[in-house]
Amino acid sequence: MRVLVVEDDASVAAALTAVLQRAEHQCAHVTSGAGLLQSYQGADVVLLDLGLDDMDGLEALRLLRSRSEVPVIVVTARGDERSTVVALRRGADDYLIKPVRVHELLARIEAVRRRYVQRQPDAQEIRAGSVAVDLGARSATVDGTEISLTPTEFSLLAELARNVGAAVSRPELVRGVWGPEYPTSSRAVDVHLAQLRQKLPPGTITTLRGFGYRFEAAP
């Protein structure tokens, strides 16, 4: 996998690159938002620090998302909730706080990349009221109009839609979208679900308190 490390601290960048290369990934390194916008096209995954030479990483992320859906994992020392939520709402797929554990970083990279790889078509369209989910084409419509979903949002919707009308526990949902090693308590899950809900009719995704969620026809 080709990983672009966007990090202005040379020692941190060297450590990340060494870890990734030992895991047999190819790495490139830039230190600025401008470098990111010039180099993202060659990457399968971007690791983005929020403290860059020329601009705030959140602004760099916003600019990147206006051009590309390349997977982005924020790797930063900023642990405040505001930065986490803003980054996820601007299109980050995941958010890790430094110092990161090697095995967790590698697992998150694999989980994010899996969501962007086209699955074999299920040849199945699932309907729930005005919502139709085409699992093969990885697209969804509301009243016949296609809605714009990030790969993560679609993966969440598809996982719920495959079990239309049935309860899906939060651990089952997280495992199906992010993989077995992803923490079920992660704030990222809630932010991505909230964004997905905003794009669907009210009531399409029901929260089952203390258990999980259900995809159903909106009332």
C-alpha positions, 0 to 999 in steps of 0.5 A: 500500500502507498502511504503519504505521511504528512508531518512537519516533525522530521523525527516523527515522520522518520519513525512513522515511515520506518514502521510502515516500511517494516510492514511492507508499505511504500511511503512518501513524506511531505511537511505541508498542506501544499505538499499534500495537495500536490502529492495525494494522487499517488497515495492509497492512504494519507496520515495527516498531522494537524500542525503543518508548516503552512496551514492548519491540518484541518484546513488542509483536510478541507481542501483535500476533500474538495478534490479527492476521497483518498482515505485519511487518518489524522495522527495528531497530538490534539486530543480535544473533542472539538478537533476530533469532531471537526476532522471527522466532519470534514472527511477524515476516516479516523483519528489517532492521538499521538503517541500511537501504538504500532499495531493499532496504527497498522490495523487502522490503516488496513481497516480504512483501506478495506472500506475503499476497496470495491466489494464484489457486487451483491446484485441486490438492491434493498429498499426501506421506504423512500431509501434504496441501497444498491450494494453492488454499485455502492450507491444510495437514493432517496425518492430516486435521487442519489445522495452523496456518501463518503465510503465510510458512510456507505459502508455503515449504511450497507452494513445496516441495510443488509440486516434491514428490519433487524437489530444490529448491535454496535459491536457487530456494526463496528466489526463489519465496517472497521474490523475486529480490532477497532474500539466500539467506543470510538467517537468516530463511529458516532460522528460518521453515523450522525452525518449519515443520518443527516442525509437520510429521512428521519427515522431510517436509522433507529437507535436501540438504547444500550444495544445498537441500531436498526435500518427500517422504512422511515415512518 
